[in-house]
Amino acid sequence: MSSWPSAKARRVFAALNRIGWHHDRTVGSHKILKKPGWADYPFSFHDSEELGSAILAKIEKRTGLKPEDL
């Protein structure tokens, strides 16, 4: 069982900001996030979109986001 609850994209985006990611630029509907020491991360979700545990686990691998950060 996954430890990730489902969450709205706006909540995940806010959590990424709190852990040090910042919005660098927008390419189409993708927000490109940057954090020193990490590869750029294209955040491609709309604010009201519900993200499930599988997507959140993938975001964790690329950004270091943890369930407790939400």
C-alpha positions as CSV (number, residue, x, y, z in Angstrom):
1,M,0.0,0.0,0.0
2,S,1.2,3.5,-0.9
3,S,1.8,6.1,1.8
4,W,0.7,8.8,-0.6
5,P,-2.8,10.3,-0.3
6,S,-4.3,11.7,-3.5
7,A,-3.9,15.5,-3.7
8,K,-4.8,18.4,-5.9
9,A,-2.1,19.6,-8.1
10,R,-2.1,23.1,-6.6
11,R,-1.4,21.5,-3.2
12,V,1.5,19.5,-4.6
13,F,2.9,22.7,-6.4
14,A,2.7,24.6,-3.1
15,A,4.5,21.8,-1.3
16,L,7.3,21.8,-3.9
17,N,7.7,25.5,-3.4
18,R,8.0,25.0,0.4
19,I,10.8,22.5,0.0
20,G,12.9,24.8,-2.2
21,W,11.6,24.4,-5.8
22,H,10.8,27.6,-7.6
23,H,8.9,28.3,-10.8
24,D,11.6,29.3,-13.4
25,R,9.5,29.6,-16.6
26,T,6.4,28.3,-18.4
27,V,6.6,26.3,-21.7
28,G,3.1,25.8,-23.0
29,S,1.1,24.5,-20.1
30,H,4.2,23.1,-18.3
31,K,5.7,25.0,-15.3
32,I,9.4,24.4,-15.3
33,L,10.7,24.2,-11.7
34,K,14.3,24.6,-10.6
35,K,16.2,23.7,-7.4
36,P,20.0,23.9,-7.0
37,G,21.5,20.4,-7.2
38,W,18.6,18.9,-9.0
39,A,17.6,18.5,-12.7
40,D,14.8,20.8,-13.8
41,Y,11.3,19.4,-13.3
42,P,8.5,20.1,-15.7
43,F,5.3,20.3,-13.6
44,S,2.6,19.5,-16.1
45,F,-0.6,19.4,-14.1
46,H,-3.5,21.9,-13.9
47,D,-4.4,23.3,-10.5
48,S,-7.7,21.4,-9.9
49,E,-6.4,18.1,-11.2
50,E,-6.4,15.3,-8.7
51,L,-3.0,13.4,-8.5
52,G,-3.0,9.8,-7.4
53,S,-0.5,7.9,-5.4
54,A,1.4,6.5,-8.5
55,I,2.0,10.0,-10.0
56,L,3.0,11.3,-6.6
57,A,5.5,8.5,-6.1
58,K,7.0,9.5,-9.5
59,I,7.2,13.1,-8.5
60,E,8.9,12.0,-5.3
61,K,11.7,10.3,-7.3
62,R,12.4,13.4,-9.4
63,T,12.0,16.1,-6.7
64,G,12.5,14.7,-3.2
65,L,8.9,15.5,-2.2
66,K,7.7,13.4,0.8
67,P,4.1,12.6,1.9
68,E,4.7,14.7,5.1
69,D,5.5,17.7,2.9
70,L,1.9,17.9,1.7
